[in-house]
Amino acid sequence: MSQISNQEATKPAVEIIVPKEEHISDFAEIMARAFEDDPNVLLQIGKYRSKPHNTAKSFFYYLLTRVFVFDIESSAPFGLTFVTLHDGKTVGGVVAIPSTNLKTYSKAVSKRMLWAMITERLNPVTVWRASKCDAYLEQKREEIMAERGDWVYLYAIGAGIRGKGVGSQTMARLTAQADRSRQPIYLENSKEKNLPFYERHGFRTVERVTVLGKEDGVPLWLMVREPAPVNDPEK
């Protein structure tokens, strides 16, 4: 009995693991809350914020949560999507995809999104905006990362609690894995206030763009983190 107590006493308060089925619903809701004020998300589906839904506070929130379920389930098999647990409770996570699996991931998500658009009867303009934005950003990713070999696409990161370092610990797990494989990480940041967070973790802005029109579009900071230098054991 004392052995079990010791194990429980030394068990870390924060665990970062590959998500299991029981984590996905809470994980997706946390990500939806983290991105419900995202300028790029609002530009694409913000019109649905005032539309009620019987399973959520709005159709917008329901739709955003559903999208993240698709993203999490489609990316998890590739081993770079992690859920963060605090005392056993889901409090955040990161959705990331190796560049070698991006086409497989995108195909899986697009297929499920198309079905969702049909069943939810989304406005054609919404579908057009989302498709145009995705095509543009895919082109920018290919341009920026063309000469870098294998790399990691950081799609989204979110934390459900503040002040406990959840976001930093989650990011550190991803960057450590990328460093071990000597792969850069690419992301698209749509909030200027988040730049310091990413910069603390080694990201730098390589280009600032405006999506879906210079007049009514939103800015995005396209950022890359190079692998950390390898320490020379002889020095």
GITA-V931745 format. One record per run of one state. SS is the DSSP state (H for helix, E for strand, - for the rest). FROM is the first residue (numbers start at 1). TO is the last residue. If there is no record, write none. Layout:
((SS & FROM & TO) (SS & FROM & TO))
//
This chain:
((- & 1 & 1) (H & 2 & 10) (- & 11 & 13) (E & 14 & 18) (- & 19 & 20) (H & 21 & 35) (- & 36 & 38) (H & 39 & 50) (- & 51 & 52) (E & 53 & 53) (- & 54 & 55) (E & 56 & 56) (- & 57 & 58) (H & 59 & 78) (- & 79 & 81) (E & 82 & 86) (- & 87 & 88) (E & 89 & 98) (H & 99 & 120) (- & 121 & 123) (H & 124 & 145) (- & 146 & 150) (E & 151 & 159) (- & 160 & 165) (H & 166 & 180) (- & 181 & 183) (E & 184 & 189) (- & 190 & 191) (H & 192 & 200) (- & 201 & 202) (E & 203 & 211) (- & 212 & 217) (E & 218 & 225) (- & 226 & 235))
//
